[in-house]
Amino acid sequence: MSTQPIAPKDRYDVVIIGAGPAGLTAGMYSARQGLVTALVAGSIGGQAMWAKHVENFIGWQLVSGPELVERFHEHVHRFDVDCFTGNLVNAIVPDGAGGFDVFTREGLVLHTATVIIATGKAVNRLAIPGEDALLGHGVSYCATCDAAFFVGKAVAVIGPGESAADAALELSTLGAGPIALVSERPVVAPEAVLAKLAADPAIALHERAKPLRIEGEGHVERLILSRDGAEEALTVCGVFIEVGSIKADDFAMGLVEVNDKGEIVIDKSGATSTPGIYAAGDVTDEFGKQIIIATGQGARAAMAVNRDLKRR
């Protein structure tokens, strides 16, 4: 897998867009099957790079996100994959001959028979002081990933919707607490979920409260809120931010079917509504935004591409 400046081949069997766990796995599987493979991405790793600790990837009892990504990268490096990092895709255009032209903002053009979109998702940030500095040191965007590290510890969950409510309940189930569920407006979730929140003694609602900053020396110690014009401090060890995500695949809008969340709709093989275009990982509408699930989807999409090309 070359990461040096290279000239693109005349045509690829598959171009993979994104180099997180799903994209890297798809690249390895594609090349291993003998497909002429290119991988194009702004950078290597995706959201996995933010994880200070990963303990739910089978075979690794505890590993950092960057270390896990580096192992993925090394594995892909063993195979013949043209890697174009530092390139952001801005268009996929059918070429009229059953394939596609992939364009990047930087002027790169790749001609390919098939495409795998594995761009992941970009989480919405609060953009408050302390959020970036303490990311991975108590600030998290994934309760499923990190809840187990906060057993018996006070935490806050920030968000107005069902994902925030689910995160609070998951944290409670795994033994975190007390849990402050913070929202600037009343929490919106199914009635059954709201009833569980109200019945859980470990969860306290802090509605109409605006997060101002996250404080701590080397790790999260306090969340500062504004409510009714006054500041108040919550003593917490963790802050879970659940305020939605930004679509990372605007270049695919109008080309493939998406759901009301902007996720790409796929079938059980990873195929989208457009023949020849597949998707894998957090960018899809499949349940479970986890590293291990993304890698499996990347492998599946690559295998489906190989089958697709053999049938042409």
Buried (B, 14 or more C-beta within 10 A) or exposed (E): BEBEEEEBBEBBBBBBBBBBBBBBBBBBBBBBBEBBBBBBBBEBBBBBBBBBBBEBBEEBEEBBBBEBBBBBBEBBBEBEBBBBEEBBBEBBEBEEEEBBBBBBEEEBEBBBBBBBBBBBBBBBBBEBEBBEEBBBBBBBBBBBBBBBBBEEBBBBBBBBBBBBBBBBBBBBEBEBBBBBBBBBEEBEBEEEBBEBBEEBEBBBBBEBBBBBBBBBEEEBBBBBBBBEEEEEEBEBBBBBBBBBBEBBBEBBEEBBEBEEEBBBBBEEEBBBEBEBBBBBBBBBBBEEBBBBBBBBBBBBBBBBBBEBBEEE
